[in-house]
Amino acid sequence: MRIPAWLFALGIILVIIATVGLSVTAYSVARQIAIDAGNAGIQFTSFDVAAVPTATRVAVIATPLPAATAAPGTTAQPTLALPTATLDPAAEYVWSDPRRITLLLLGIDQRSALDDPGPFRTDTMIVVSIDPVRKTAGVLSIPRDLWVNIPGFQPGRINTANTLGDANGYPGGGPALAAETVRQVLGIPIDRYVLINFEVFLTTVNTLAPNGVEVCVRERIDDPNYPDAGNGFIRVMFEPGCQVLDAERLLQYARTRHGNTDFARAERQQEVLRAVRETLLNLGGVTQFIGQAPALWTELSNNIKTNLSLDDILRLGTLVAEIPRENYRFGVIDNLYVNLAKTSSGDDVLVLKANAVSLLLQQVFYPEENLTLSDLRSRAEAENASIVVFNNTDVAGLAGQTRDWLSSQGVTVAEVGNTPTATNENTTIRVYTGKLWTGKYLAALMGLPPERVEPGADGLTDNDVAVVVGPDIQPLLGGQ
């Protein structure tokens, strides 16, 4: 039987909403970064919050869609409603606007809208940017403890924007103020927003994937201090290997802080996001959804705030369904992109590194994948970056050999040296001063994947770009 277009589209958009739900109750990545760093004896920098720049803007050219707004002094209400008889089940809802659309997904730690009206801080902020022409999508997680200027208010953590907007009658409420804050901080347009609470994740996964979602656990997890719903603690364990998890176990897998910093937890969360998407987009997932969509939406509608119209959802759902899995890019603003700091009152916060986050935004949202090596070289030459090579292996002389090879390709290397401690990890290109094209050119020249280009956050050099060579570079140099 043919699946009605509007039902399929609604299912796809619920996948996006579920994406937020996966992290709604998770402890913030940024907050745990500060805790872990403190436990490890890492020193923080004190600063005057009044001296924080008005905004950190990134030069990105994009055309925003007209924003849905409310009258000044009012709060925009959700515009979504259940599909009714006025919708034609046989209609084709097509996203025809060729312009990029960027959504802000927000999660709050609210069990249900009936339990507590709030206002709430956002525990989760995820930006999803979709290019309808190229059929690509980028997903970027923002840490809640990022210290920013909130338009019309005093500087503060970015997760307080929703609270301030709801409490002070900002047009569109808290989600609209959060969206404007992210727009100013990252310098990218935010066209629409979706805010959900804790209940949405469990309800969505339990309904759409009642048989569970498969994830592949890389190492044994034993967390005796996992927070339960009653403000106490329980023990959660996961053995290595691929396994199917129900909604509650899936949430536990995404939330646990087991054994390391929250960076590994952020990776698990993104693994869960991809796993849920795959489950809901396969034939079985869609089939299960079709008969339950109206009841599911009725149950969830009170727990969602959005300025997406119903037509937006239907058309956006069809667009999301057309994006191949390999055309998704994921990123997290983690310790590579922020400075750990303390406010003058002693609070732990994070301050964005403008040059580093510019690199991340381009990699996640605006990857240029069809540039030739000649194109990259031209852009790199325009940057005139100073380049150094460091040996990160136990192989003596590897930095010098790499310098000689680069010189044979017309690349000037300012100096060579060794990393303080050889880790023998794969070769990376570290960009310290925002000269991204040089990093991309070197990676392409050396046959390295784009993800090997990363911001330099280790203070290894004062030069613009460092090639940190690992043992994998030896075949390129003619070694064994």
The 8 nearest C-alpha neighbors of each residue, nearest first, counted from 0:
[[1, 2, 3, 286, 289, 89, 4, 285],
 [2, 0, 3, 4, 89, 7, 88, 286],
 [1, 3, 4, 0, 7, 6, 289, 286],
 [4, 2, 88, 6, 5, 89, 1, 7],
 [5, 3, 7, 6, 91, 8, 2, 90],
 [4, 6, 8, 7, 3, 313, 9, 88],
 [7, 5, 9, 8, 4, 3, 10, 289],
 [6, 8, 10, 4, 9, 5, 3, 11],
 [9, 7, 316, 313, 5, 11, 317, 10],
 [10, 8, 6, 12, 11, 7, 313, 316],
 [9, 11, 7, 13, 8, 12, 6, 14],
 [12, 10, 316, 14, 8, 13, 9, 7],
 [11, 13, 316, 15, 14, 9, 10, 312],
 [14, 12, 16, 10, 15, 11, 17, 9],
 [13, 15, 17, 11, 12, 16, 276, 18],
 [16, 14, 18, 12, 13, 17, 11, 19],
 [15, 17, 13, 18, 14, 19, 12, 20],
 [18, 16, 20, 14, 19, 15, 200, 13],
 [19, 17, 15, 16, 20, 21, 272, 14],
 [20, 18, 17, 21, 16, 22, 106, 104],
 [21, 19, 200, 17, 23, 22, 18, 199],
 [20, 22, 19, 18, 23, 200, 17, 250],
 [21, 23, 25, 20, 24, 19, 123, 268],
 [24, 22, 106, 20, 123, 25, 197, 107],
 [25, 23, 108, 22, 197, 26, 122, 107],
 [26, 24, 254, 22, 23, 27, 253, 122],
 [27, 25, 24, 28, 254, 122, 31, 30],
 [26, 28, 30, 29, 25, 143, 122, 31],
 [29, 27, 261, 31, 30, 142, 32, 26],
 [28, 30, 142, 32, 27, 31, 144, 143],
 [29, 31, 27, 33, 32, 28, 144, 34],
 [30, 32, 34, 33, 29, 28, 261, 35],
 [33, 31, 29, 35, 30, 34, 36, 261],
 [32, 34, 36, 31, 30, 35, 37, 347],
 [35, 33, 31, 37, 36, 32, 38, 30],
 [36, 34, 38, 32, 37, 33, 31, 260],
 [35, 37, 39, 33, 41, 38, 34, 32],
 [36, 38, 34, 40, 39, 35, 41, 33],
 [39, 37, 35, 36, 40, 34, 41, 33],
 [40, 38, 36, 37, 41, 35, 34, 42],
 [39, 41, 37, 38, 42, 36, 35, 43],
 [42, 40, 36, 37, 39, 43, 38, 35],
 [43, 41, 40, 44, 37, 36, 339, 340],
 [44, 42, 340, 339, 341, 45, 41, 37],
 [43, 45, 340, 341, 46, 42, 339, 338],
 [46, 44, 341, 340, 342, 343, 43, 47],
 [47, 45, 342, 343, 48, 44, 341, 340],
 [46, 48, 49, 50, 343, 342, 45, 51],
 [47, 49, 50, 51, 342, 46, 343, 154],
 [50, 48, 47, 51, 154, 52, 46, 153],
 [49, 51, 48, 47, 52, 46, 53, 154],
 [50, 52, 48, 49, 53, 47, 147, 148],
 [53, 51, 54, 50, 55, 148, 147, 49],
 [54, 52, 148, 51, 55, 147, 154, 184],
 [55, 53, 184, 52, 56, 183, 148, 147],
 [54, 56, 184, 353, 185, 57, 52, 53],
 [57, 55, 186, 185, 184, 54, 58, 183],
 [56, 58, 186, 357, 59, 185, 55, 353],
 [57, 59, 56, 60, 186, 357, 187, 185],
 [60, 58, 57, 61, 187, 186, 361, 56],
 [59, 61, 58, 62, 187, 188, 186, 57],
 [60, 62, 59, 63, 99, 188, 187, 98],
 [61, 63, 98, 64, 99, 60, 188, 100],
 [64, 62, 188, 190, 61, 65, 100, 189],
 [63, 65, 190, 66, 62, 100, 98, 99],
 [66, 64, 63, 67, 190, 68, 191, 62],
 [65, 67, 190, 68, 64, 191, 63, 306],
 [66, 68, 306, 65, 69, 191, 307, 190],
 [69, 67, 171, 66, 170, 70, 75, 306],
 [70, 68, 75, 170, 171, 73, 74, 71],
 [69, 71, 73, 170, 72, 68, 74, 75],
 [72, 70, 170, 73, 69, 169, 168, 74],
 [71, 73, 168, 170, 169, 70, 74, 69],
 [74, 72, 170, 71, 70, 168, 69, 75],
 [73, 75, 171, 172, 170, 168, 76, 69],
 [76, 74, 171, 69, 172, 73, 77, 170],
 [75, 77, 78, 74, 304, 171, 305, 306],
 [78, 76, 304, 305, 79, 306, 75, 303],
 [77, 79, 308, 76, 306, 80, 307, 305],
 [80, 78, 309, 77, 308, 81, 307, 300],
 [81, 79, 82, 78, 309, 300, 296, 297],
 [80, 82, 83, 293, 296, 79, 297, 309],
 [83, 81, 80, 86, 84, 293, 85, 309],
 [84, 82, 85, 86, 81, 80, 87, 88],
 [83, 85, 86, 82, 87, 88, 81, 89],
 [84, 86, 83, 87, 82, 88, 81, 90],
 [87, 85, 84, 83, 88, 82, 90, 5],
 [86, 88, 90, 89, 85, 84, 5, 91],
 [89, 87, 3, 90, 86, 5, 4, 6],
 [88, 90, 87, 3, 4, 91, 5, 86],
 [91, 89, 87, 88, 92, 4, 5, 3],
 [90, 92, 4, 93, 89, 5, 88, 3],
 [93, 91, 314, 313, 90, 4, 94, 5],
 [92, 94, 314, 95, 91, 317, 318, 315],
 [93, 95, 314, 96, 318, 315, 92, 317],
 [94, 96, 93, 97, 314, 131, 98, 318],
 [95, 97, 98, 94, 131, 99, 132, 100],
 [98, 96, 131, 132, 95, 99, 130, 94],
 [97, 99, 96, 100, 62, 131, 130, 63],
 [100, 98, 130, 129, 131, 97, 101, 128],
 [101, 99, 129, 128, 190, 98, 102, 130],
 [100, 102, 128, 189, 190, 127, 129, 99],
 [101, 103, 191, 127, 192, 189, 126, 190],
 [102, 104, 192, 126, 125, 105, 193, 178],
 [103, 105, 193, 125, 124, 192, 19, 194],
 [106, 104, 194, 124, 123, 193, 121, 103],
 [107, 105, 23, 123, 195, 121, 196, 122],
 [106, 108, 121, 196, 122, 109, 23, 119],
 [109, 107, 24, 197, 196, 23, 122, 110],
 [110, 108, 196, 111, 107, 197, 112, 115],
 [109, 111, 197, 198, 196, 108, 114, 112],
 [110, 112, 113, 114, 109, 198, 302, 196],
 [111, 113, 114, 302, 116, 115, 301, 109],
 [112, 114, 111, 115, 116, 110, 301, 302],
 [115, 113, 111, 112, 110, 116, 109, 117],
 [114, 116, 117, 113, 112, 111, 109, 110],
 [117, 115, 112, 118, 114, 113, 119, 109],
 [118, 116, 119, 115, 162, 109, 165, 112],
 [117, 119, 162, 165, 116, 166, 120, 161],
 [120, 118, 117, 162, 107, 121, 161, 108],
 [119, 121, 159, 158, 162, 161, 122, 107],
 [120, 122, 107, 158, 123, 106, 105, 119],
 [121, 123, 107, 106, 23, 27, 120, 143],
 [122, 124, 106, 121, 105, 23, 22, 125],
 [125, 123, 105, 141, 104, 140, 106, 126],
 [126, 124, 140, 104, 139, 103, 141, 127],
 [125, 127, 103, 139, 138, 102, 104, 128],
 [128, 126, 138, 102, 137, 101, 103, 125],
 [127, 129, 101, 137, 136, 100, 102, 364],
 [130, 128, 136, 100, 99, 135, 131, 101],
 [129, 131, 99, 135, 134, 132, 133, 136],
 [132, 130, 134, 97, 133, 129, 99, 98],
 [133, 131, 134, 130, 97, 98, 135, 99],
 [132, 134, 135, 130, 131, 129, 322, 326],
 [135, 133, 131, 322, 132, 130, 136, 321],
 [134, 136, 326, 130, 133, 129, 327, 322],
 [137, 135, 129, 327, 128, 130, 328, 326],
 [136, 138, 328, 364, 363, 128, 127, 327],
 [137, 139, 127, 329, 126, 328, 330, 128],
 [140, 138, 330, 126, 125, 331, 329, 141],
 [141, 139, 125, 331, 124, 332, 330, 126],
 [140, 142, 124, 332, 125, 143, 139, 331],
 [143, 141, 29, 144, 28, 145, 27, 332],
 [142, 144, 158, 145, 157, 29, 27, 122],
 [145, 143, 156, 348, 142, 29, 349, 30],
 [144, 146, 349, 156, 157, 143, 142, 350],
 [147, 145, 156, 155, 350, 349, 348, 144],
 [148, 146, 154, 155, 157, 156, 149, 145],
 [147, 149, 154, 53, 150, 54, 155, 153],
 [148, 150, 152, 180, 154, 147, 151, 153],
 [151, 149, 152, 148, 180, 179, 176, 153],
 [152, 150, 149, 153, 148, 154, 176, 169],
 [153, 151, 149, 150, 154, 148, 163, 155],
 [152, 154, 155, 149, 148, 151, 150, 49],
 [155, 153, 148, 147, 149, 152, 146, 48],
 [156, 154, 146, 147, 157, 153, 148, 149],
 [155, 157, 146, 144, 145, 158, 159, 147],
 [156, 158, 159, 145, 143, 160, 147, 146],
 [157, 159, 143, 121, 120, 156, 160, 161],
 [160, 158, 120, 162, 157, 161, 156, 163],
 [159, 161, 177, 163, 162, 158, 157, 176],
 [173, 162, 160, 164, 177, 174, 163, 159],
 [163, 161, 118, 119, 159, 165, 120, 160],
 [164, 162, 160, 166, 161, 165, 167, 159],
 [173, 163, 165, 169, 172, 161, 167, 176],
 [166, 164, 173, 172, 162, 163, 167, 168],
 [167, 165, 163, 164, 168, 162, 118, 173],
 [168, 166, 164, 169, 165, 163, 172, 72],
 [167, 169, 72, 73, 165, 166, 164, 172],
 [168, 170, 164, 172, 167, 72, 171, 165],
 [171, 169, 71, 69, 73, 74, 172, 72],
 [170, 172, 75, 74, 175, 69, 68, 169],
 [173, 171, 74, 165, 164, 169, 170, 175],
 [161, 164, 172, 174, 165, 176, 175, 162],
 [175, 173, 177, 176, 161, 172, 178, 192],
 [174, 176, 171, 178, 177, 173, 172, 179],
 [177, 175, 179, 173, 178, 174, 164, 160],
 [176, 178, 160, 174, 180, 175, 161, 179],
 [179, 177, 175, 181, 176, 180, 189, 174],
 [180, 178, 182, 176, 181, 177, 175, 183],
 [179, 181, 177, 183, 182, 178, 149, 176],
 [182, 180, 184, 178, 183, 179, 185, 177],
 [183, 181, 179, 187, 186, 180, 188, 185],
 [182, 184, 186, 180, 181, 185, 54, 179],
 [183, 185, 181, 55, 54, 182, 186, 56],
 [186, 184, 187, 56, 182, 183, 181, 57],
 [185, 187, 56, 57, 183, 182, 184, 58],
 [186, 188, 182, 185, 59, 189, 183, 57],
 [189, 187, 182, 63, 190, 101, 186, 61],
 [190, 188, 101, 102, 182, 191, 178, 187],
 [189, 191, 101, 64, 66, 102, 63, 188],
 [190, 192, 102, 189, 306, 307, 103, 101],
 [191, 193, 103, 102, 305, 104, 306, 174],
 [192, 194, 305, 104, 304, 105, 103, 195],
 [195, 193, 105, 304, 303, 106, 104, 305],
 [196, 194, 303, 106, 302, 105, 107, 199],
 [195, 197, 107, 109, 198, 106, 199, 302],
 [198, 196, 110, 199, 109, 23, 108, 200],
 [197, 199, 110, 200, 196, 201, 111, 202],
 [198, 200, 202, 197, 201, 203, 196, 20],
 [201, 199, 20, 203, 202, 17, 198, 21],
 [202, 200, 204, 203, 246, 198, 199, 205],
 [201, 203, 205, 199, 200, 204, 206, 198],
 [204, 202, 200, 206, 201, 205, 199, 207],
 [203, 205, 208, 207, 201, 206, 246, 202],
 [206, 204, 209, 202, 203, 208, 201, 246],
 [207, 205, 203, 204, 209, 208, 202, 295],
 [206, 208, 204, 288, 203, 205, 209, 287],
 [207, 209, 204, 211, 210, 205, 206, 284],
 [210, 208, 205, 211, 206, 207, 204, 245],
 [209, 211, 208, 245, 212, 243, 205, 244],
 [210, 212, 245, 244, 208, 209, 243, 246],
 [213, 211, 243, 244, 275, 245, 278, 214],
 [212, 214, 243, 242, 244, 274, 241, 211],
 [215, 213, 241, 242, 216, 243, 274, 212],
 [214, 241, 216, 240, 242, 217, 213, 239],
 [215, 217, 239, 240, 218, 241, 214, 238],
 [218, 216, 239, 215, 240, 219, 238, 241],
 [219, 217, 239, 216, 220, 238, 240, 237],
 [218, 220, 238, 239, 237, 221, 217, 216],
 [221, 219, 237, 236, 257, 218, 222, 238],
 [220, 222, 236, 235, 223, 257, 219, 237],
 [221, 223, 235, 257, 224, 234, 225, 236],
 [224, 222, 234, 225, 233, 235, 221, 232],
 [225, 223, 232, 222, 233, 234, 226, 235],
 [224, 226, 232, 233, 234, 223, 222, 227],
 [227, 225, 232, 231, 224, 230, 233, 228],
 [226, 228, 232, 229, 231, 230, 233, 225],
 [229, 227, 230, 226, 231, 232, 110, 233],
 [228, 230, 231, 227, 226, 232, 233, 225],
 [231, 229, 228, 227, 226, 232, 225, 233],
 [232, 230, 229, 227, 226, 233, 228, 225],
 [233, 231, 226, 225, 224, 227, 230, 234],
 [232, 234, 225, 224, 223, 227, 226, 235],
 [233, 235, 223, 222, 225, 224, 236, 232],
 [236, 234, 222, 221, 223, 233, 225, 237],
 [235, 237, 221, 220, 222, 234, 238, 219],
 [238, 236, 220, 219, 239, 221, 235, 216],
 [237, 239, 219, 220, 240, 236, 218, 216],
 [240, 238, 216, 218, 219, 217, 237, 241],
 [239, 241, 216, 215, 242, 217, 238, 218],
 [240, 215, 242, 214, 216, 213, 239, 243],
 [243, 241, 213, 214, 215, 240, 244, 216],
 [242, 244, 213, 212, 211, 214, 245, 241],
 [245, 243, 211, 212, 249, 248, 213, 242],
 [244, 246, 211, 248, 247, 249, 212, 243],
 [247, 245, 249, 248, 204, 201, 205, 250],
 [248, 246, 250, 249, 245, 251, 201, 244],
 [249, 247, 251, 250, 245, 244, 246, 252],
 [248, 250, 246, 252, 251, 247, 244, 245],
 [249, 251, 253, 247, 248, 252, 254, 246],
 [250, 252, 248, 254, 249, 253, 255, 247],
 [253, 251, 249, 250, 254, 255, 248, 267],
 [252, 254, 268, 250, 251, 267, 255, 249],
 [255, 253, 25, 251, 252, 250, 256, 26],
 [256, 254, 257, 252, 251, 253, 225, 222],
 [257, 255, 261, 264, 258, 254, 259, 260],
 [256, 258, 222, 255, 259, 220, 221, 264],
 [257, 259, 256, 260, 220, 222, 221, 255],
 [260, 258, 257, 261, 256, 263, 262, 35],
 [259, 261, 262, 35, 263, 32, 31, 256],
 [260, 262, 264, 28, 263, 31, 265, 32],
 [261, 263, 265, 264, 260, 266, 28, 333],
 [264, 262, 266, 261, 265, 260, 267, 259],
 [265, 263, 261, 267, 266, 262, 268, 256],
 [264, 266, 262, 268, 263, 267, 261, 269],
 [265, 267, 263, 269, 264, 268, 270, 262],
 [268, 266, 270, 264, 265, 269, 253, 271],
 [269, 267, 253, 271, 265, 270, 266, 264],
 [268, 270, 272, 266, 271, 267, 273, 265],
 [269, 271, 267, 273, 268, 272, 266, 274],
 [272, 270, 274, 268, 269, 273, 275, 267],
 [273, 271, 269, 275, 270, 274, 18, 276],
 [272, 274, 276, 270, 271, 275, 277, 269],
 [275, 273, 271, 277, 276, 272, 270, 278],
 [276, 274, 278, 272, 277, 273, 271, 279],
 [275, 277, 273, 279, 278, 274, 280, 14],
 [276, 278, 274, 280, 275, 279, 273, 281],
 [279, 277, 275, 276, 280, 281, 284, 274],
 [280, 278, 284, 276, 277, 281, 285, 275],
 [281, 279, 277, 278, 284, 276, 285, 282],
 [282, 280, 284, 283, 278, 279, 277, 285],
 [281, 283, 285, 284, 286, 280, 279, 287],
 [282, 284, 286, 285, 281, 287, 279, 278],
 [285, 283, 279, 287, 281, 286, 282, 278],
 [284, 286, 288, 282, 287, 283, 279, 280],
 [285, 287, 283, 288, 284, 289, 282, 290],
 [288, 286, 284, 285, 289, 283, 207, 290],
 [287, 289, 285, 291, 286, 207, 290, 292],
 [290, 288, 286, 291, 292, 287, 285, 6],
 [289, 291, 288, 292, 287, 286, 293, 294],
 [290, 292, 288, 289, 294, 293, 295, 287],
 [291, 293, 295, 294, 289, 288, 290, 296],
 [294, 292, 296, 295, 291, 297, 81, 82],
 [295, 293, 297, 296, 292, 291, 298, 290],
 [296, 294, 292, 298, 297, 293, 291, 299],
 [295, 297, 299, 293, 298, 294, 300, 292],
 [298, 296, 294, 295, 300, 299, 293, 81],
 [299, 297, 295, 296, 300, 294, 301, 302],
 [300, 298, 296, 302, 297, 301, 295, 199],
 [299, 301, 302, 303, 297, 296, 298, 79],
 [302, 300, 299, 303, 112, 298, 297, 304],
 [301, 303, 300, 299, 112, 195, 196, 111],
 [302, 304, 195, 300, 194, 301, 305, 299],
 [305, 303, 77, 194, 193, 195, 302, 76],
 [304, 306, 193, 77, 307, 192, 194, 303],
 [305, 307, 67, 191, 77, 192, 308, 78],
 [308, 306, 305, 311, 191, 312, 309, 78],
 [307, 309, 311, 310, 78, 79, 306, 312],
 [308, 310, 312, 311, 79, 313, 307, 80],
 [309, 311, 313, 308, 312, 314, 92, 307],
 [312, 310, 308, 309, 314, 313, 307, 315],
 [313, 311, 315, 309, 310, 314, 316, 12],
 [312, 314, 8, 310, 316, 311, 315, 5],
 [313, 315, 94, 92, 93, 317, 316, 311],
 [316, 314, 318, 312, 317, 313, 311, 94],
 [315, 317, 8, 11, 12, 319, 313, 314],
 [316, 318, 8, 320, 314, 315, 319, 93],
 [317, 319, 315, 321, 316, 320, 94, 314],
 [320, 318, 316, 321, 322, 317, 315, 11],
 [319, 321, 317, 318, 322, 316, 11, 8],
 [320, 322, 318, 319, 323, 317, 134, 316],
 [321, 323, 134, 319, 320, 135, 324, 326],
 [324, 322, 326, 325, 321, 327, 134, 135],
 [323, 325, 326, 327, 322, 277, 273, 135],
 [324, 326, 323, 327, 328, 322, 135, 136],
 [327, 325, 135, 323, 324, 136, 322, 328],
 [326, 328, 136, 325, 137, 324, 135, 329],
 [327, 329, 137, 363, 138, 136, 326, 330],
 [330, 328, 138, 137, 139, 363, 327, 331],
 [329, 331, 139, 363, 138, 140, 332, 328],
 [332, 330, 140, 139, 333, 141, 329, 265],
 [331, 333, 141, 336, 140, 142, 330, 334],
 [332, 334, 335, 331, 336, 337, 262, 29],
 [333, 335, 337, 336, 338, 332, 32, 339],
 [336, 334, 333, 456, 337, 454, 355, 455],
 [335, 337, 355, 334, 352, 356, 333, 332],
 [338, 336, 351, 352, 350, 334, 349, 335],
 [337, 339, 350, 349, 340, 351, 352, 334],
 [340, 338, 349, 43, 348, 337, 350, 44],
 [341, 339, 44, 43, 348, 349, 45, 347],
 [342, 340, 347, 45, 346, 345, 348, 44],
 [341, 343, 345, 346, 344, 46, 45, 48],
 [342, 344, 345, 47, 46, 45, 341, 48],
 [343, 345, 342, 346, 341, 47, 45, 347],
 [346, 344, 342, 341, 343, 347, 45, 340],
 [345, 347, 341, 342, 344, 348, 343, 340],
 [348, 346, 341, 340, 33, 345, 342, 349],
 [349, 347, 144, 340, 341, 146, 145, 346],
 [350, 348, 145, 339, 338, 146, 340, 144],
 [351, 349, 338, 337, 146, 145, 352, 339],
 [350, 352, 337, 353, 336, 338, 349, 145],
 [353, 351, 337, 355, 336, 354, 356, 350],
 [354, 352, 356, 355, 351, 55, 357, 57],
 [355, 353, 433, 357, 356, 352, 432, 358],
 [354, 356, 336, 358, 352, 357, 454, 353],
 [357, 355, 359, 358, 353, 336, 354, 360],
 [358, 356, 354, 360, 355, 359, 57, 353],
 [357, 359, 356, 355, 361, 360, 362, 435],
 [360, 358, 356, 362, 361, 357, 363, 355],
 [361, 359, 357, 363, 362, 358, 364, 356],
 [360, 362, 365, 358, 359, 364, 363, 366],
 [361, 363, 366, 359, 360, 364, 365, 358],
 [364, 362, 137, 328, 360, 361, 359, 329],
 [365, 363, 137, 361, 360, 362, 366, 128],
 [364, 366, 361, 362, 363, 367, 360, 137],
 [367, 365, 362, 361, 368, 364, 363, 360],
 [368, 366, 369, 365, 370, 362, 361, 364],
 [367, 369, 370, 366, 371, 365, 449, 362],
 [368, 370, 367, 371, 366, 374, 372, 375],
 [371, 369, 374, 368, 367, 375, 372, 373],
 [370, 372, 374, 373, 375, 369, 376, 368],
 [371, 373, 375, 374, 376, 370, 443, 440],
 [372, 374, 376, 371, 375, 377, 370, 378],
 [375, 373, 371, 377, 372, 376, 370, 378],
 [376, 374, 372, 440, 378, 373, 377, 379],
 [375, 377, 379, 373, 378, 374, 440, 380],
 [378, 376, 380, 374, 379, 375, 373, 381],
 [377, 379, 381, 375, 376, 380, 436, 374],
 [378, 380, 437, 436, 376, 382, 381, 377],
 [379, 381, 377, 383, 382, 378, 376, 437],
 [380, 382, 378, 379, 383, 377, 384, 376],
 [381, 383, 379, 380, 384, 434, 378, 437],
 [384, 382, 380, 381, 379, 385, 437, 434],
 [385, 383, 382, 463, 386, 434, 437, 464],
 [384, 386, 463, 462, 413, 464, 383, 387],
 [387, 385, 464, 412, 413, 465, 384, 463],
 [388, 386, 465, 414, 413, 412, 415, 466],
 [387, 389, 466, 415, 465, 398, 467, 416],
 [390, 388, 416, 417, 467, 398, 415, 418],
 [389, 391, 417, 398, 468, 392, 397, 418],
 [390, 392, 421, 418, 469, 468, 423, 422],
 [393, 391, 423, 421, 394, 469, 390, 470],
 [392, 394, 395, 421, 423, 391, 390, 422],
 [395, 393, 392, 397, 396, 470, 390, 391],
 [396, 394, 397, 393, 392, 398, 390, 399],
 [395, 397, 399, 398, 400, 394, 390, 401],
 [396, 398, 400, 399, 395, 390, 394, 401],
 [399, 397, 390, 401, 400, 389, 396, 388],
 [400, 398, 402, 396, 401, 397, 403, 415],
 [399, 401, 397, 403, 402, 398, 404, 396],
 [400, 402, 404, 398, 399, 403, 405, 397],
 [403, 401, 399, 405, 400, 404, 406, 398],
 [402, 404, 406, 400, 401, 405, 399, 407],
 [403, 405, 401, 407, 406, 402, 400, 408],
 [404, 406, 408, 402, 410, 407, 403, 401],
 [407, 405, 410, 403, 409, 408, 404, 411],
 [406, 408, 404, 405, 409, 403, 410, 402],
 [409, 407, 405, 406, 410, 404, 444, 403],
 [408, 410, 406, 407, 411, 405, 404, 412],
 [411, 409, 406, 405, 408, 412, 407, 402],
 [410, 412, 406, 413, 409, 386, 405, 385],
 [413, 411, 386, 387, 414, 402, 410, 388],
 [414, 412, 387, 386, 385, 411, 415, 388],
 [415, 413, 387, 412, 388, 416, 386, 402],
 [416, 414, 388, 389, 387, 398, 399, 417],
 [415, 417, 389, 390, 388, 398, 418, 414],
 [418, 416, 390, 389, 391, 419, 415, 398],
 [417, 419, 420, 391, 389, 390, 421, 416],
 [420, 418, 417, 421, 391, 459, 416, 422],
 [421, 419, 418, 422, 391, 417, 392, 423],
 [420, 422, 391, 392, 423, 418, 393, 419],
 [421, 423, 424, 391, 420, 392, 469, 393],
 [424, 422, 392, 469, 391, 421, 470, 425],
 [425, 423, 469, 422, 426, 391, 470, 392],
 [424, 426, 469, 471, 427, 470, 423, 468],
 [425, 427, 468, 469, 467, 424, 471, 472],
 [428, 426, 451, 467, 452, 466, 429, 425],
 [427, 429, 452, 466, 465, 438, 451, 467],
 [428, 430, 455, 453, 465, 454, 464, 452],
 [431, 429, 464, 454, 455, 432, 453, 463],
 [430, 432, 455, 463, 464, 454, 433, 429],
 [433, 431, 463, 434, 430, 354, 464, 462],
 [432, 434, 354, 435, 431, 430, 355, 358],
 [435, 433, 432, 436, 437, 382, 430, 463],
 [434, 436, 438, 437, 433, 439, 430, 358],
 [437, 435, 439, 379, 438, 434, 378, 440],
 [436, 438, 379, 440, 435, 439, 434, 441],
 [437, 439, 435, 441, 436, 440, 428, 452],
 [440, 438, 436, 442, 437, 441, 443, 435],
 [441, 439, 437, 375, 443, 442, 438, 376],
 [440, 442, 444, 438, 443, 439, 445, 437],
 [443, 441, 447, 439, 445, 440, 444, 446],
 [442, 444, 446, 440, 445, 441, 447, 439],
 [445, 443, 441, 442, 446, 440, 372, 447],
 [444, 446, 442, 443, 447, 441, 475, 472],
 [445, 447, 443, 444, 442, 448, 441, 475],
 [446, 448, 442, 445, 443, 451, 449, 444],
 [447, 449, 450, 451, 446, 442, 443, 452],
 [450, 448, 451, 452, 447, 442, 439, 443],
 [451, 449, 452, 448, 453, 447, 362, 427],
 [450, 452, 427, 449, 448, 428, 453, 447],
 [453, 451, 428, 450, 449, 429, 438, 427],
 [452, 454, 429, 451, 430, 428, 455, 450],
 [455, 453, 430, 429, 355, 431, 456, 335],
 [454, 456, 431, 429, 430, 457, 453, 458],
 [455, 457, 335, 458, 454, 431, 336, 334],
 [456, 458, 459, 455, 460, 335, 454, 431],
 [459, 457, 460, 456, 455, 461, 431, 462],
 [458, 460, 457, 461, 418, 455, 456, 465],
 [461, 459, 462, 458, 465, 463, 431, 387],
 [462, 460, 463, 459, 458, 431, 464, 432],
 [461, 463, 460, 385, 464, 386, 387, 431],
 [462, 464, 431, 432, 385, 384, 430, 386],
 [465, 463, 430, 386, 429, 431, 462, 385],
 [466, 464, 387, 429, 388, 386, 428, 467],
 [465, 467, 388, 428, 468, 427, 389, 387],
 [468, 466, 389, 427, 426, 388, 465, 390],
 [469, 467, 426, 390, 391, 466, 389, 472],
 [468, 470, 426, 425, 424, 423, 471, 391],
 [469, 471, 472, 473, 423, 392, 425, 468],
 [472, 470, 469, 473, 425, 426, 474, 468],
 [473, 471, 470, 475, 474, 469, 468, 476],
 [472, 474, 478, 476, 475, 471, 470, 477],
 [475, 473, 477, 478, 476, 472, 479, 471],
 [476, 474, 473, 477, 472, 478, 445, 471],
 [475, 477, 473, 474, 478, 472, 404, 401],
 [476, 478, 474, 475, 473, 479, 472, 400],
 [479, 477, 473, 474, 476, 475, 472, 470],
 [478, 474, 473, 477, 476, 475, 470, 471]]
